[in-house]
Amino acid sequence: MDIARSESVMRSKRIRRYALAGGGLLLVAIATVALSRLKPAAPSVDRATIFTDTVKRGPMLRDVRGIGTLVPETIVVIPAATDGRVEKRYLLPGTLVKADTVILDLTDPQLQQQVLDAQFQVKGAEALLEQTKATLQNQLMDKRTSAASVSSQYRVAQVQQEVDQESVDGGVGRAVDLKKSKIAADELAKQNDLAQKEVETFSNSIDAQLAVQQASLDQKKALYALYKSQVDGLHVRPGIDGVLQELDVDVGQRVTQGTALAKVAQPSQLKAALQIAETQAKDIQIGQKASIDTHNGVIPGHVIRIDPAVLNGTRTVDVKLDGPLPSGAVPQLSVEGTIELERLADVLNVGRPVHGDENSTVGLFKVVENGQAAVRVQVELGRTSVNAVEVKKGLETGDQLILSDMSAYENVDRVQLK
């Protein structure tokens, strides 16, 4: 037989049921909040994939590195000495040449005609100079002959005056004859003096008159020499021993004076042209030591030039090679160069991390818990080198630092190492 339940019993059961449900909901809410506040598990990193280094105190070599090529120290660009047309090419780029090796020939009919005209003008000026010399010598001889005649007459007059003087002194001559002979002798003395001066003056003027003709001849010779040198320049020569690098003209091509025809370099005298990042090139100075790796040996050297211009974020630094070139070293050979900036005596330093610019503060992972984990620390970096960096703050001697690229974990402050 069914027993009717009282209203109070039913009410208490409903209250108990509601309380249990509310408590369950509260527990779920508390668990959700607690779980949301839990930190995610630290990601794992394979130790085999990272590279670490230990912070140490001691000397540190500051240097910079760049890639580049070997280039000749001496490069001669051969221009056209005059207008002309390329008649013949004798060599191809890459050929060894001597200073007097003919690389190519040019032709210029107008220049050839100018040479012939100048040559004839020289010959004409030489003939005119010789003719002028002969004419002046003949005139000089005539004046000397005339002066000799006057001198002879003067001496005769002197003798006659002496005879007349003796006659007068002996009482047998007439005073009038003595006076006449004296007047004649005095007059001839003046004429003789004038004749001798005329000879001297004309003789001295010969050089001046010949100098005018000689100047004209020299001018024509200089013009002839110029044209002749230009004709000789039609046979294009390098002027130095070396290797023909470029030959920029073709047979039949018309060129003007000054056109670059070829380029010759001396392969035995090479330097390294390195491309250094502009941010690193600021500390480079002329004379600093360097080493050049040709991939077939390392050559010592020193900085001889720093290009003031920046191109594509780099500056060109020329390094003179102080050692012998290895076999196979040729112009345009790719090389790597390292330039020594300075040696720091006693600084806290560590291997250079992938992301660590000079004088910056970066977050780096320091190895902790005996190598089981790594935590992010803020490190203030100072001066940098190719393989090392100065540590100013954030690390101590003996700390182990991850140098590898950890950008994949930039949102976490801790990683597990396995």
Number of C-alpha atoms within 10 A of each C-alpha: 3 4 5 6 8 8 8 9 9 10 11 11 11 12 11 11 12 12 12 12 12 12 12 12 12 12 12 12 12 12 12 11 11 10 11 10 9 8 7 9 9 15 13 14 16 9 15 8 8 13 13 17 18 17 18 20 16 10 13 22 17 19 21 21 21 21 16 20 22 25 21 20 15 16 17 16 16 18 18 21 22 20 19 21 20 20 17 15 16 9 15 12 14 14 13 17 21 15 12 13 17 17 21 21 19 25 20 17 11 10 18 15 12 16 21 14 13 21 19 14 18 21 14 14 21 19 13 15 20 15 12 16 17 12 12 19 15 12 16 19 14 13 19 19 14 16 21 15 14 21 19 14 18 21 16 16 21 19 14 19 22 15 15 23 20 14 16 16 12 9 10 10 15 13 15 11 16 20 14 14 22 19 14 18 21 16 13 21 19 12 17 22 13 14 21 17 13 16 20 14 12 16 18 11 13 16 14 11 14 16 13 12 19 18 12 17 21 15 14 21 19 14 18 21 15 14 22 19 13 19 20 14 17 24 19 21 20 23 15 17 16 24 20 24 21 17 19 11 17 14 13 13 11 16 19 13 11 12 17 17 20 22 19 28 26 21 22 16 18 22 24 32 27 26 24 25 18 16 11 17 21 11 12 19 17 13 13 15 18 22 23 29 16 20 12 12 11 17 18 17 23 22 23 15 16 19 13 9 10 13 12 8 11 18 22 22 24 24 28 23 21 13 12 11 17 13 8 9 18 17 19 14 14 18 20 20 26 20 26 21 18 15 11 13 10 11 15 19 25 27 22 21 20 12 13 19 15 15 15 12 17 16 17 25 24 24 23 16 10 7 13 13 20 24 18 19 16 14 19 18 22 18 17 24 20 16 15 17 25 25 25 18 13 16 20 15 13 12 15 20 25 23 21 17 14 16 10 7 15 11 7 12 15 21 19 19 19 11
